[in-house]
């Protein structure tokens, strides 16, 4: 079965979409590659796509993110060239998440280094019945 | 390998983190893909088959807005398939033209009542929160296997 995936690079990454495309060509698998401003779209048989994804991820483990896509690249039902321009459906979610990708990348780098997570503030929790009663008494007595 | 539903169901960050840990992320694009390869649909998921509203009716009554039922036709089978879930709370991207507040509520409700391992958290706003975010997800996913 065919599969399509987005390969998105974090703005912090030194890897360019063209580098990813070249790496995929080097693998010599039957994969269609489309370069975009945020990364590449890859399309092919599921096994080939999985093998490609593993290789591409190795290029920059913390800064490369992979996502499934429903439509093949250039599908006239989604391609802007056939729909008169404008953002394609799904762009806004990717734009929204791209803004926090550098933060996630730093989190992944910290995890890869084996650093402990920063000590958190005490978790928010609901007051117990006794605490609630005490609060009410304090406020209204 | 555990099937982990991510919410928002189009989230790249969550799907990627889940697949990094060797689990299968249940995302809406996989459901859309099934429709894309089905002949006879001009513009899925905007076009529906007569079967889709029936699937949606399983989760939302007939007087519920049709958009909820249409979305549930895609999300419902994912919820049934899910063995664990990671949900982002209070995120703006799940509202507006790309989302639906009632579907969000219904999905979270169904995931909670399904009694599967569920992690609810918010998108990070700074580096410290991001490190905690990644750590919590890693801890949750490692606990599943």
Boltz contact constraints between the chains, C-beta under 6 A:
constraints:
  - contact:
      token1: [A, 65]
      token2: [B, 12]
      max_distance: 6.0
  - contact:
      token1: [A, 65]
      token2: [B, 16]
      max_distance: 6.0
  - contact:
      token1: [A, 66]
      token2: [B, 16]
      max_distance: 6.0
  - contact:
      token1: [A, 67]
      token2: [B, 12]
      max_distance: 6.0
  - contact:
      token1: [A, 67]
      token2: [B, 15]
      max_distance: 6.0
  - contact:
      token1: [A, 68]
      token2: [B, 27]
      max_distance: 6.0
  - contact:
      token1: [A, 68]
      token2: [B, 29]
      max_distance: 6.0
  - contact:
      token1: [A, 68]
      token2: [B, 30]
      max_distance: 6.0
  - contact:
      token1: [A, 69]
      token2: [B, 29]
      max_distance: 6.0
  - contact:
      token1: [A, 70]
      token2: [B, 29]
      max_distance: 6.0
  - contact:
      token1: [A, 70]
      token2: [B, 32]
      max_distance: 6.0
  - contact:
      token1: [A, 70]
      token2: [B, 33]
      max_distance: 6.0
  - contact:
      token1: [A, 70]
      token2: [B, 36]
      max_distance: 6.0
  - contact:
      token1: [A, 71]
      token2: [B, 36]
      max_distance: 6.0
  - contact:
      token1: [A, 77]
      token2: [B, 43]
      max_distance: 6.0
  - contact:
      token1: [A, 92]
      token2: [B, 98]
      max_distance: 6.0
  - contact:
      token1: [A, 93]
      token2: [B, 10]
      max_distance: 6.0
  - contact:
      token1: [A, 93]
      token2: [B, 93]
      max_distance: 6.0
  - contact:
      token1: [A, 96]
      token2: [B, 93]
      max_distance: 6.0
  - contact:
      token1: [A, 97]
      token2: [B, 12]
      max_distance: 6.0
  - contact:
      token1: [A, 97]
      token2: [B, 13]
      max_distance: 6.0
  - contact:
      token1: [A, 100]
      token2: [B, 123]
      max_distance: 6.0
  - contact:
      token1: [A, 103]
      token2: [B, 124]
      max_distance: 6.0
  - contact:
      token1: [A, 103]
      token2: [B, 127]
      max_distance: 6.0
  - contact:
      token1: [A, 103]
      token2: [B, 130]
      max_distance: 6.0
  - contact:
      token1: [A, 104]
      token2: [B, 13]
      max_distance: 6.0
  - contact:
      token1: [A, 104]
      token2: [B, 130]
      max_distance: 6.0
  - contact:
      token1: [A, 106]
      token2: [B, 127]
      max_distance: 6.0
  - contact:
      token1: [A, 107]
      token2: [B, 130]
      max_distance: 6.0
  - contact:
      token1: [A, 107]
      token2: [B, 131]
      max_distance: 6.0
  - contact:
      token1: [A, 107]
      token2: [B, 134]
      max_distance: 6.0
  - contact:
      token1: [A, 108]
      token2: [B, 134]
      max_distance: 6.0
  - contact:
      token1: [A, 110]
      token2: [B, 131]
      max_distance: 6.0
  - contact:
      token1: [A, 111]
      token2: [B, 134]
      max_distance: 6.0
  - contact:
      token1: [A, 117]
      token2: [B, 131]
      max_distance: 6.0
  - contact:
      token1: [A, 117]
      token2: [B, 132]
      max_distance: 6.0
  - contact:
      token1: [A, 117]
      token2: [B, 135]
      max_distance: 6.0
  - contact:
      token1: [A, 118]
      token2: [B, 128]
      max_distance: 6.0
  - contact:
      token1: [A, 118]
      token2: [B, 131]
      max_distance: 6.0
  - contact:
      token1: [A, 120]
      token2: [B, 132]
      max_distance: 6.0
